[in-house]
Amino acid sequence: MKKTDPDSINDEAVQWFVLLQDDDVSQAQLDSFKTWLEAAPEHQTAWNEVARLWSGLDHLGEKYTPVHGDTGYPKAELSHRSRLSSWKVVVLAACFALIAVTGWQLTPAGLMADYNSGVGKRQIVKLQDGSEVELGTASAIDVDFSKDQRIVRLIAGEAFFSVTKDQQRPFIVKAEEGQIRVLGTAFNVKIENGVTVAVTENTVEVSTPSNQASKVTKGEMVHYDKHSLSPVQPVDLETVQAWRQDQLIFKDTPLDEVLTEIQRYRNGRIQLFSASAGKQRVTAVFDARRTDEALDIIAASLGLQIYRATDLFVGITSK
C-alpha cells in the first residue's frame, strides 16, 4: 500500500478497516497497519473518517461498539463475530467515497478551457482553419492559432483531430509532456496513464521532452509519458475510433482496464473489491451511453456481484 494520492489513501483506509475486523488478523498485519497509519498525517485522517463513518451505520442491522484492543486502534465489535459482509463493506466504502472523493468527478474537465465536453458526452469543435476536433467524454482543449503555427493543447480526456493542410503553418497538438506535429492528417490522442497517439490518415511526428521522436503512420500508434516513448506498433483503428460511435470495444482486456474506461463515461465512482477479479479478461462491445447495463453484463458473465449506493457509487465484489 504505497500509493499516496488522496483517492488511494481513502481506499487503503477502508481496506485496513476491513482487514482488522478479522479474528485471524496476524501480528505482522497489525505491525504493517501501524506503520501505514503513522507514515503520514493523511493516513490518520482517512482512518479516523472511516471509523467515524462506520459508527454512523447503525441502521444496517449490526450492533457494535468501538473498542480499543491490544493494537490501540478502533475495531468494530460485532454482535456476531465474523468478517464483514461484502455488502456492508461496499456501503462503508460508498459513504467514504461520496464524502471524500466524488466531488472532483462532478466538476467538468478543463472547466476554464476554451472547449470542454461533459461526462459521457461528445462535442465537435470546428476551428478557424477548417480543421475539426471531436472531443470524447470529459475532455477539454485550449486553442492558440497565430500566423506561424496552429497549437491545440489537450488538457484532459480524448480527442480525434481532422487537420486541414496548411504548408505555412504546422498543426501541433500538445498533450502532457509531449507533442504531435502534423501538416494535414487525422489521428486520435488520449490521455490516460500517459498519452496514446493513433493515426488514421497520413503521418504525424510524436516527440517528448527527452528528445525522443517517432514518425507514426496510418494504422500505427505510440504511447509516451514523461519518461519514455514506446516503439511504434500496429493498432486496430476500429477499436480506437469506437468512442466516436458511442461504442466501447474490448478485446481480451483485463477487467481493471475495462472498468477504468467505463468510469470515464459516468459520474461518481466504480470500485472493484477483488484484485483477482481485476485480472479476468473481457471481450465485448458496449454502448457507452448505457454504462449500468455494461456493468451488469460484465458481472453476470464473470460471476461477480454488483452493489449500488445511490447513482454515484457502484461496488463490485466476488460472489
Residue pairs with C-beta under 8 A, 6 or more apart in sequence:
1 12
1 15
1 16
1 36
3 9
3 12
4 40
6 42
6 100
6 101
7 101
9 40
9 42
9 43
9 46
10 46
10 49
10 96
10 97
10 100
10 101
11 93
11 271
12 36
12 43
12 46
13 43
13 46
13 47
13 49
13 50
13 96
14 50
14 89
14 92
14 93
14 96
16 33
16 36
16 37
16 47
17 47
17 50
17 51
17 54
17 92
18 83
18 84
18 89
19 25
19 29
19 33
20 30
20 33
20 71
20 73
20 75
21 75
21 76
21 78
21 83
21 84
22 83
23 81
30 71
33 71
33 73
34 71
34 73
36 43
37 43
37 44
37 47
37 73
38 44
46 100
47 73
49 96
49 99
49 100
50 92
50 96
51 66
51 74
53 92
53 95
53 96
53 99
54 76
54 92
55 66
56 95
57 88
57 91
57 92
57 95
60 88
60 91
62 78
62 79
62 80
62 88
63 78
63 79
64 76
64 77
64 78
64 79
65 77
66 74
66 75
66 76
66 77
67 74
67 75
67 77
68 74
68 75
69 75
76 84
78 84
84 92
86 273
86 305
86 307
86 317
86 318
87 307
89 273
89 315
89 317
90 271
90 273
90 307
90 309
90 315
90 317
91 307
91 309
93 271
93 273
93 313
93 315
94 271
94 307
94 309
94 310
94 313
94 315
95 309
97 269
97 271
97 313
98 268
98 269
98 309
98 310
98 312
98 313
101 269
102 267
102 268
102 269
102 312
102 313
105 119
105 267
105 268
105 269
106 267
108 116
108 118
108 119
108 138
108 140
109 116
109 117
109 138
109 139
109 140
109 155
109 156
109 157
110 116
110 139
110 140
110 141
110 142
110 155
110 156
111 140
113 140
113 141
113 142
113 155
114 141
114 142
114 143
115 123
115 125
115 133
115 135
115 140
115 141
115 143
116 123
116 135
116 139
116 140
116 141
116 155
117 123
117 135
117 136
117 137
117 138
117 139
117 140
117 157
118 137
118 138
119 137
119 138
119 264
119 265
119 266
119 267
120 137
120 138
120 265
120 266
120 288
120 289
120 291
121 137
122 134
122 135
122 136
122 137
122 243
122 244
122 246
123 134
123 135
123 139
124 132
124 133
124 134
124 135
125 132
125 133
125 134
125 135
125 141
126 132
127 133
127 143
127 145
127 150
127 152
128 145
129 145
129 150
129 164
129 166
129 169
130 164
131 150
131 161
131 162
131 163
131 164
131 171
132 161
132 162
133 141
133 152
133 159
133 160
133 161
133 162
134 159
134 160
134 162
134 244
135 141
135 157
135 158
135 159
136 157
136 158
136 159
136 160
136 190
136 243
136 244
136 264
137 157
137 158
137 243
137 264
137 265
137 288
138 156
138 157
138 264
139 154
139 155
139 156
139 157
139 158
139 159
140 154
140 155
140 156
140 157
141 152
141 153
141 154
141 155
141 159
142 152
142 153
142 155
143 151
143 152
144 151
144 152
144 153
145 151
145 169
146 169
147 169
148 169
149 169
149 170
149 171
149 172
150 166
150 169
150 170
150 171
150 172
151 172
151 173
151 174
152 161
152 171
152 172
152 173
152 174
153 173
153 174
153 175
154 173
154 174
154 175
154 189
154 191
156 191
157 190
157 191
157 264
158 188
158 189
158 190
158 191
158 192
158 243
159 188
159 189
160 186
160 187
160 188
160 189
160 241
160 244
161 171
161 173
161 182
161 185
161 186
161 187
161 188
161 189
162 186
163 171
163 182
163 183
163 184
163 185
163 186
164 184
165 183
165 184
166 183
166 184
167 183
170 181
170 182
170 183
171 181
171 182
171 183
171 184
172 179
172 180
172 181
172 182
173 179
173 180
173 182
173 189
175 189
175 191
175 195
176 191
176 194
176 195
176 225
176 226
177 208
177 209
177 224
177 225
177 226
178 195
178 206
178 207
178 208
178 209
178 224
178 229
179 206
179 207
180 187
180 189
180 197
180 204
180 205
180 206
181 204
181 205
181 206
181 207
182 202
182 203
182 204
182 205
184 202
185 199
185 201
185 202
185 203
185 204
186 199
186 200
186 201
186 202
187 197
187 198
187 199
187 200
187 201
187 204
187 216
188 196
188 197
188 198
188 199
188 200
188 240
188 241
189 195
189 196
189 197
190 196
192 260
193 225
194 223
194 224
194 225
195 223
195 224
195 225
196 221
196 222
196 223
197 204
197 206
197 216
197 221
197 222
197 223
197 224
198 216
198 220
198 221
198 235
198 237
198 240
199 216
199 217
199 218
199 219
199 220
199 221
200 218
200 219
200 237
200 240
200 241
201 218
202 217
202 218
203 215
203 216
203 217
203 218
204 215
204 216
205 213
205 214
205 215
205 216
206 213
206 214
206 215
206 216
206 222
206 224
206 229
207 213
207 214
207 229
208 224
208 226
208 228
208 229
209 226
210 227
210 228
210 229
212 224
212 228
212 229
213 229
214 222
214 229
214 231
214 232
215 232
216 222
216 232
219 234
219 235
219 237
220 232
220 233
220 234
220 235
221 232
221 233
221 234
221 235
221 240
222 229
222 230
222 231
222 232
222 233
223 229
223 230
224 230
236 251
238 249
239 249
239 251
242 248
242 249
242 285
243 288
246 287
246 288
246 289
247 285
247 286
247 287
247 288
248 261
248 262
248 265
248 285
248 286
248 287
248 288
248 294
249 284
249 285
250 257
250 258
250 261
250 282
250 283
250 284
250 285
250 286
251 283
252 281
252 282
252 283
253 281
253 282
253 283
254 278
254 279
254 280
254 281
254 282
255 272
255 277
255 278
255 279
255 280
255 281
255 282
255 298
255 302
256 272
256 278
256 279
258 282
258 298
259 270
259 272
259 278
259 316
262 270
262 286
262 291
262 294
262 295
263 269
263 270
265 288
265 289
265 291
266 291
267 311
267 312
268 310
268 311
268 312
268 313
268 314
269 312
269 313
269 314
270 295
270 314
270 316
271 313
271 314
271 315
271 316
272 278
272 316
273 315
273 316
273 317
273 318
274 304
274 316
274 317
274 318
276 318
277 302
277 304
277 316
277 317
277 318
280 302
282 298
282 301
282 302
284 294
284 297
284 298
284 301
286 293
286 294
286 297
287 293
287 294
292 314
295 306
295 314
295 316
296 306
298 304
299 305
299 306
299 316
303 318
303 319
304 316
304 317
304 318
304 319
305 316
305 317
305 318
305 319
306 314
306 315
306 316
307 314
307 315
307 316
307 317
308 314
308 315
309 315
